Amino acid sequence: GEDVEQSLFLSVREGDSSVINCTYTDSSSTYLYWYKQEPGAGLQLLTYIFSNMDMKQDQRLTVLLNKKDKHLSLRIADTQTGDSAIYFCAETVNAGGTSYGKLTFGQGTILTVHP
Amino acid sequence: KAGVTQTPRYLIKTRGQQVTLSCSPISGHRSVSWYQQTPGQGLQFLFEYFSETQRNKGNFPGRFSGRQFSNSRSEMNVSTLELGDSALYLCASSLEVAADTQYFGPGTRLTVL
């Protein structure tokens, strides 16, 4: 079955890079997502990667996928105070049936950016 | 294009009551999923609807139910509320297939007293 694990806290200085890590278990036809949640808000989709890719870059965001170790990371370059939020890693499997509409989330990483 | 909307944004109920939450998906999206978010359990999948049919269901008791209308709008209902049902309920919409990207609404904050 699916299981997603994340480190719980990360603290960085403004202008530094942040790296948030995630491990997942399902290996079949998996899509992996990063969502951001600010206080009192819903989830904002940041980026996603399919399990046959190694890397995806989108402006300040870089996603790296190590399929052998089932390890996913999100790097935020030039981190700003506005990046302070909870970041969730999530996976879904394109297999129909019990995977329909189901995202399995990690616990979330609280990113704190200090001026 | 307008995003996913959820109403109401906040609700306060007492134990034993029932509640109905509403979700309007992004225009053109036919799949709607519901999630419960609590500090203890994190984000957990409730169920998914497509074309007015429930295609998938998470591990929640039968007190939690939902439905979808022909315009893809969805409602979820919780009957006989318990204190532990206090949570942020999030709705997400996507196009159609199992792994289509899900876009989330702002959520409904339910407090059960």
Chai-1 contact restraints between the chains, C-beta under 6 A:
chainA,res_idxA,chainB,res_idxB,connection_type,confidence,min_distance_angstrom,max_distance_angstrom,comment,restraint_id
A,Y31,B,A99,contact,1.0,0.0,6.0,A-B,restraint_1
A,G42,B,L90,contact,1.0,0.0,6.0,A-B,restraint_2
A,G42,B,F104,contact,1.0,0.0,6.0,A-B,restraint_3
A,G42,B,G105,contact,1.0,0.0,6.0,A-B,restraint_4
A,G42,B,P106,contact,1.0,0.0,6.0,A-B,restraint_5
A,G42,B,G107,contact,1.0,0.0,6.0,A-B,restraint_6
A,L43,B,F104,contact,1.0,0.0,6.0,A-B,restraint_7
A,T92,B,A99,contact,1.0,0.0,6.0,A-B,restraint_8
A,N94,B,A98,contact,1.0,0.0,6.0,A-B,restraint_9
A,N94,B,A99,contact,1.0,0.0,6.0,A-B,restraint_10
A,G96,B,A98,contact,1.0,0.0,6.0,A-B,restraint_11
A,T98,B,N56,contact,1.0,0.0,6.0,A-B,restraint_12
A,S99,B,A98,contact,1.0,0.0,6.0,A-B,restraint_13
A,Y100,B,E48,contact,1.0,0.0,6.0,A-B,restraint_14
A,Y100,B,R55,contact,1.0,0.0,6.0,A-B,restraint_15
A,Y100,B,N56,contact,1.0,0.0,6.0,A-B,restraint_16
A,Y100,B,A98,contact,1.0,0.0,6.0,A-B,restraint_17
A,G101,B,S31,contact,1.0,0.0,6.0,A-B,restraint_18
A,G101,B,S33,contact,1.0,0.0,6.0,A-B,restraint_19
A,G101,B,E48,contact,1.0,0.0,6.0,A-B,restraint_20
A,G101,B,N56,contact,1.0,0.0,6.0,A-B,restraint_21
A,K102,B,F45,contact,1.0,0.0,6.0,A-B,restraint_22
A,K102,B,N56,contact,1.0,0.0,6.0,A-B,restraint_23
A,F105,B,L43,contact,1.0,0.0,6.0,A-B,restraint_24
A,Q107,B,G42,contact,1.0,0.0,6.0,A-B,restraint_25
